[in-house]
Every structure is written in structure tokens, then in C-alpha cells.
Amino acid sequence: MGHLLSKNGYRLKKRTRKLHHKKKKRRNCFLQGPCMLCFIVHSNSGSFDDDNHSEAGANGSGYCHNGITGISVPGVGIGAVAATKLAERYASIASPEDCSKFLLSSRELSIWEGQTRGLLSAVPAKFIPPPALFRTAGVSVTVPIPVPVPGCTGDYTEMVCKRKCSEVQRCTPCKQPRCAFAAPDGGLENGGVAGGGGETSSSPETGNCHLSLCPLPSSSSASSSSSSPSDRCCGLGLHADLPHSSDSSPCCLNHNEENQSRSSDAADHLSINHLPSSILLKVLSHLTVKERCLAASLVCKYWRDLCLDFQFWKQIDLSGLQQVNDELLVKIASRRQNVTEINISDCRGVHDQGVSSLVANCPGLQKYTAYRCKQLGDTSVSALATHCHLLVKVHVGNQDKLTDDALKKLGEYCGELKDIHLGQCYNITDEGMVALAKGCPKLQRLYLQENKQVTDRSVQAVAEHCPELQFVGFMGCPVTSQGVIHLTALRNLSVLDLRHISELNNETVMEVVRQCRNLSSLNLCLNWSINDRCVEIIAKEGRSLKELYLVSCKITDHALIAIGQYSSTIETVDAGWCKDITDQGATQIAQSSKSLRYLGLMRCDKVSEETVERLVVQYPHIVFSTVMQDCKRTLERAYQMGWSPNTSNAS
């Protein structure tokens, strides 16, 4: 208490108040706007005109209308005439030169500190720049600069004043976009980046603070855009890009070097093995079994595991590989039990034992193909039928040892069978075919070729027990018209192959065409009994017919003329080796048929090559097949593939 009563104590209290007042004046900045306005000269200048009247007193409300933003600001009333005029004068600043005239006396400063700090916290309207354009990942992004509004509590970007801090930290390298303020002449004003080396510098004339800016890393030099008076803020233009030069700050250089080193290291470590396994499996799926097993699987352990993936071993195609033997089939069966399709055509080293071991471990097998495996017999097919009840396709053409016992097993266990090929299996008889037809009522495709022991009885059994048949072929089999006539019961029949049927008359063929309304392909090649009248009925009755093969048939120009006149669906006609076809028939069918797309005239000696050349030019949508035309097309394909006559001898 004693020091409060003493003179020194009073002076101490007064000095504390003065120091506190000075500290408050030193701490507060004149503006929270750009640094160009952050200078206050405390000198004896002309006092503010106190005789002016304020418009705020007219409305009588304790609010003053801000001339900058048009927002009423609380805290300014009728007695604030000088403060209002001070705000209007501040709002009228239009150029940096006017800033030097904006000087305040001590009295005006006290008025500002008392009432008008909220009014003067906004940036003059003339100095508000347009939205800044930042470059981010090669795309220009518009970023508006927030302008503080008096009375609003929202955050805004506060400019740095040198009176508040003498040193400013340099910006650290980062991936976010940055901007730079450039002078009207296109460069950075007063030592921004150029020549500054990233240090902070200031101008004693203007009192500005200048910060070193980290330019955006760019591989190509960006052109600096010139600033117009409308896009300046206190004499500083806003740039969207900065050139990447050697004068950049060290932090940016280190950052760029670090990014480059990282990208180079990443590029060194990039490999195809970094791809997802699903993509690699898709890539490897385009390879053949030989390429996968003998090449791709030897690259690395990872690729070996991928090549052994179960997706590749659902459908196994080993056709034509002479390295395939029984031991390999046993290994496949021991490791892969989910095989659904296998093709061992032309594999001479495969025997019944290996096939039996494979099918015994693959109960889900659905498709089995073994063309020209003459060493296989009934054992393999019997094991196939016994263990694989889901079979839908069996192609065992050209197996001499196959007999009726195998067909009986298929009919007994494989009720889901839909497709079977037994061409050139010479030991098959009607007994096996009847058992197969009775046990497989879902058959849709049946093909026999030169099965010398298959007669009309087999054709009748197939027609009666397999109503879903769509494809039927009895090429070269000793069947007659009495057996073929039973095929009229097949309402779903679409493809019929009756090539080289010795005892086939025209009436039977015409009746089959009339009854089978879905027939789209008919092959009557090598049947000398087929004449012009039969072809005319086929053209009239075949409403769905698209393909008609008449090679070596006894037809003349009248057959071709009838096809062009009566058929609107036939697209393919092959009349090769028909010696009675002349230029007239070829010309008439090409002129009259609107659906024709292919006309076979191979070895039709009475058709001149000049006529064919004229038809080729006149009807480009039709392919004419002759010896000369086929040779020309073959040469064209060879030239397209890069073949030349000069390289033929070297090859």
C-alpha cells in the first residue's frame, strides 16, 4: 500500500499505462489489407475537415453505410461525422499514388482507433483483383480471393506487414498451387523471386514486404502473363504461372530433384509382375498350351504358378502335340480335377490307359475330342462314359478300333449327350447306333461319314428317338431314299448333309424340303440323280433355305435360272463341276437373284473367263469362284500380308 501513496508509485502506475498505450499502438496495424497501405506517417498534416456533415445522421439509426461494400456497420452513429468522412476518403483510393496522400494526424489516428477501424478493414474497391488462376496438374483452376467485409466474422487471408514481424519464413515445397504477384511490366516487383535467392527484402521507399515465392515445378517454361490495371492489387499483378528457372529457391530445387529421383527409382522398379494377377491371367490366356508350358512357365516361379492356374486347365487343347503321352495325362489328372474340355486329336503317343486315368479323375468333363487317334479303342470311350455322366460332346472320328460296345456305354450312361461325331469309324453298325439313339434322346448333332455298316435302320432309329436333331449328316453311308424319308419327322432340322448317297431320288429330297420348314443348308453334292426339276422345287419350297450345294450334280442353266427366279433367301450356290452350266445360266442368276452372295463355278468349262470378269465388275457384291478368281484372291491376300515374288525363292 505504501508505494501507491508515494509519488514514485504514482509515476510507476502512470508509466505503466503509457507503456501499455504505446504497446497497443505499436501492436495494431493500420489495415488488415495489402502491405502497400500499411504505412502511417505521424506528422503535422492538414487536419480532417470537421465541418462536413455525415449522411449517417440523417437516418438516425446507429449504423453507417459502408461505401465500399454497401454493408451497414454497427458502432458508427451520429457523432461519427469525422470517422465517416475518413472512411469515404479511404474508399475513394484508386491508385497506389493516392496512398501517399492518405496521411493521418494524431487526432485523426485517435478517431480511427476509436470508431472507424471496422470501416477501414476492407480493401478499397479499386484494388480488388480478379480471381486468381492457379495451375494444378495441367488444369487451370479459378480460386477467388476472399475480401474481408466489415462486421463479418469469416476468415480471410491476412497480408503480412513488416511492422508486425521483421522476418517471415519461406514457403516450404508442397504439391498445392501457389501464386506470385508481378509488377505491371511482367516481372516480380522489388525482388520477389528473381535475383532474391529466396531471401526476404524490403523497400524503404514504399514500406512493402517482399516474400520469396516457390514456383510451381514445370518441365516446360511457362510464359509470364502481363497484368493490366484491372488485375493489380496495390501495383502488383496476379500471375497464374511462374517460369521454372535456375533462380528458383533452393527448397524447390531440392524438392524437384527429390521427385525426379523418386520417379526414376519407381521407373526402375516397375515390372509387368506389378500388374494384378487377373490382368496377367488375361494376357496369358491368349497363349497356346505349348507357349504357356514351354515358354511362359519358365520365366519365373510367379509365372509358373499363373500358368498352372485352374482357369487355363478347364479347357485343355493338346491337339497335334506329339510330346503328349500317357504320363502327361496322368499328371494332369492328378493335379487338375476340374477339367471340362479336352482335345487330344492327332496325339499319337496317347493310349487307352492314359485316357482312362484322365477321365477317371475328371468327373466334370463335358467335351471330349479325339480325331484321328487310331490307337484308341473301346476302352477309352467306355471309361469316358462310365465316369463322365455330364458329357454333351463326343467327337471320335477316324478311330478304326471303335465298335458298338462303346456306343452302348454312351447310350447307357450319357443321357445328356447332344453332339456326336462318328465319321470313318468303320466298325460301327446299326446295333450300336440304335442303342445310342435310344439312350440319348437329347441329341442335336449327328454326323456319320463313310460308315459302311450304317443303313436305313440307323436313320429310322435316329429320326424316331431324337426329335431335337438339328444337324444330320450321312455322307457316303449306304442309306437310301427309304431311310432318308424318315427325316421328315424332324421339325427342327436346319442342316442336312446327304453327299454321295447312291440311291437318293428327287422325290425324297423334295419331300424333305417341303416338310422341314426350318432347313437352312442342304448339301446334295456328288448325287447324279439330282436334276433341274428337283432344284426348281427346292427353290420354290425352301422358304428358309440359304445354302445349296450342287457340286457334280446333273443340272443345267435352267436350275440356276430357277434359283434366281423363285428363291429370295438363297445366298450361297455352289454349282462346281457341272459341265452343262454356261454363260447364260451364270449371267441370269446374277441378274435375277437379289439375295445371292456366292456363286461357285469351279471347273464349269462352258463358262468363259471373260464372262466371269464382266460379272465381277458388274456385281461386286457377289463372289464368283473359279480357278482364276480364286488364284487372284489368294495372291491379293498374300500381298496384303507382305509377300512379294522376290522373296519367294529365298524362303
Salt bridges, closest charged atoms under 4 A:
ASP50 OD2 - ARG107 NH1 2.53
GLU88 OE1 - LYS85 NZ 3.49
GLU158 OE2 - LYS164 NZ 2.94
GLU199 OE2 - ARG170 NH1 3.88
ASP241 OD2 - ARG135 NH2 2.38
GLU258 OE2 - ARG262 NH2 2.32
ASP305 OD1 - ARG304 NE 3.76
ASP326 OD2 - HIS351 ND1 3.50
GLU327 OE2 - LYS331 NZ 3.90
ASP346 OD1 - ARG372 NE 2.85
ASP400 OD2 - LYS374 NZ 3.47
GLU416 OE1 - LYS442 NZ 3.10
ASP419 OD2 - HIS395 NE2 3.15
ASP419 OD2 - ARG445 NE 3.70
GLU431 OE2 - LYS408 NZ 2.82
ASP497 OD2 - ARG499 NH2 2.83
GLU511 OE1 - ARG514 NH1 3.66
GLU536 OE2 - LYS540 NZ 3.15
ASP580 OD1 - LYS606 NZ 3.98
ASP605 OD2 - LYS579 NZ 3.46
ASP605 OD1 - ARG603 NE 3.89
GLU613 OE2 - LYS632 NZ 2.44
ASP630 OD1 - ARG633 NH2 2.47
